[in-house]
Amino acid sequence: MSTEILTGENALQVDQAGLDSYLNHVLKRRSIRKLTAGPVSDETIRAIAEAGRWSASSGNSQPARIVILKERNTDFWNFVEQTLSTKLQGEQLERAIARLAGYRSGVFTIVVYEDTTISHNPPAGFNPELWKNFAAQALGIFQANLWNAISAAGLGASNQHINFQIEEELRSFLHVPETWQSYCILPVGFPAETPAEGSRHPHEKVVFYENGPAE
Ligand SMILES: Cc1cc2nc3c(=O)[nH]c(=O)nc-3n(C[C@H](O)[C@H](O)[C@H](O)COP(=O)(O)O)c2cc1C
């Protein structure tokens, strides 16, 4: 895969249309927790995965791994339900199961992992805690790139963390090595709900030009 990067005088022009289009996808990306099925090609899914694979990482160490379930999507969510049923009870279980319905009815699911053979092995002389922090940042960027690509494709997703309740069972269901630690689960499909209007802190609370807010 290659994209042209302009250099020299040809580069001295902001691609405003490209920026507007990108921002539109970022603004469109919302947590969509109720999904519906529809036609999504393997090529589309691969392109979404490529948006993750090409993410930046510290020293290009690339600590993220993903497992994508399409053929096994329904089986996967049935497995999650069965496993949760052995761990939760009563109302907690009912609420968890009710939420799963919206994920199961989507098209595919991405499970995001950290490969600790990378994140727990800093280069010589590198502070190990800082290296782990950098890996976490890289995983965040990877997830953001996946989620924005999903939005650009007109699909919806959310960022779920049921994985932490079922780590070992998930490991064997997905056949992943013990050295991988789960991060999150992204159920993906066509949106079957309109999210509430988005809200964020005002620009002035978050973004400071030239100087921060301290006296
Ligand atoms: C690190 C992280 C963890 C999150 N965990 C969950 C989660 O476990 N379940 C969930 O439904 N949403 C989860 N979310 C989604 C947030 O609640 C959501 O992004 C936020 O409220 C803003 O809403 P929006 O995504 O619609 O813009 C998580 C988001 C992030 C970045």
The ligand as a MOL file (V3000), in Angstrom:
LIG
                    3D

  0  0  0     0  0            999 V3000
M  V30 BEGIN CTAB
M  V30 COUNTS 31 33 0 0 0
M  V30 BEGIN ATOM
M  V30 1 C -11.2470 3.6340 26.6270 0
M  V30 2 C -12.7340 3.6320 26.4150 0
M  V30 3 C -13.5220 2.7320 27.1090 0
M  V30 4 C -14.8990 2.6480 26.8600 0
M  V30 5 N -15.6300 1.6390 27.4360 0
M  V30 6 C -16.9110 1.4650 27.0680 0
M  V30 7 C -17.6350 0.3120 27.4890 0
M  V30 8 O -17.0840 -0.5630 28.1820 0
M  V30 9 N -18.9410 0.1800 27.1040 0
M  V30 10 C -19.5440 1.1240 26.3020 0
M  V30 11 O -20.7190 0.9380 25.9610 0
M  V30 12 N -18.8780 2.2240 25.8740 0
M  V30 13 C -17.5740 2.4040 26.2180 0
M  V30 14 N -16.8600 3.4810 25.7430 0
M  V30 15 C -17.5480 4.4970 24.9170 0
M  V30 16 C -17.7180 5.8520 25.6390 0
M  V30 17 O -18.7050 5.7590 26.6380 0
M  V30 18 C -18.0970 6.8830 24.5710 0
M  V30 19 O -17.0800 6.9320 23.5900 0
M  V30 20 C -18.2800 8.2880 25.1370 0
M  V30 21 O -19.3540 8.3380 26.0380 0
M  V30 22 C -18.5440 9.3200 24.0210 0
M  V30 23 O -19.6610 8.9480 23.2240 0
M  V30 24 P -19.5310 8.6900 21.6590 0
M  V30 25 O -18.5830 7.5220 21.4640 0
M  V30 26 O -20.9130 8.3660 21.1700 0
M  V30 27 O -18.9890 9.9230 21.0080 0
M  V30 28 C -15.5030 3.5650 25.9640 0
M  V30 29 C -14.6940 4.4990 25.2910 0
M  V30 30 C -13.3350 4.5120 25.4970 0
M  V30 31 C -12.4830 5.4680 24.7030 0
M  V30 END ATOM
M  V30 BEGIN BOND
M  V30 1 1 1 2
M  V30 2 1 2 3
M  V30 3 2 2 30
M  V30 4 2 3 4
M  V30 5 1 4 5
M  V30 6 1 4 28
M  V30 7 2 5 6
M  V30 8 1 6 7
M  V30 9 1 6 13
M  V30 10 2 7 8
M  V30 11 1 7 9
M  V30 12 1 9 10
M  V30 13 2 10 11
M  V30 14 1 10 12
M  V30 15 2 12 13
M  V30 16 1 13 14
M  V30 17 1 14 15
M  V30 18 1 14 28
M  V30 19 1 15 16
M  V30 20 1 16 17
M  V30 21 1 16 18
M  V30 22 1 18 19
M  V30 23 1 18 20
M  V30 24 1 20 21
M  V30 25 1 20 22
M  V30 26 1 22 23
M  V30 27 1 23 24
M  V30 28 2 24 25
M  V30 29 1 24 26
M  V30 30 1 24 27
M  V30 31 2 28 29
M  V30 32 1 29 30
M  V30 33 1 30 31
M  V30 END BOND
M  V30 END CTAB
M  END
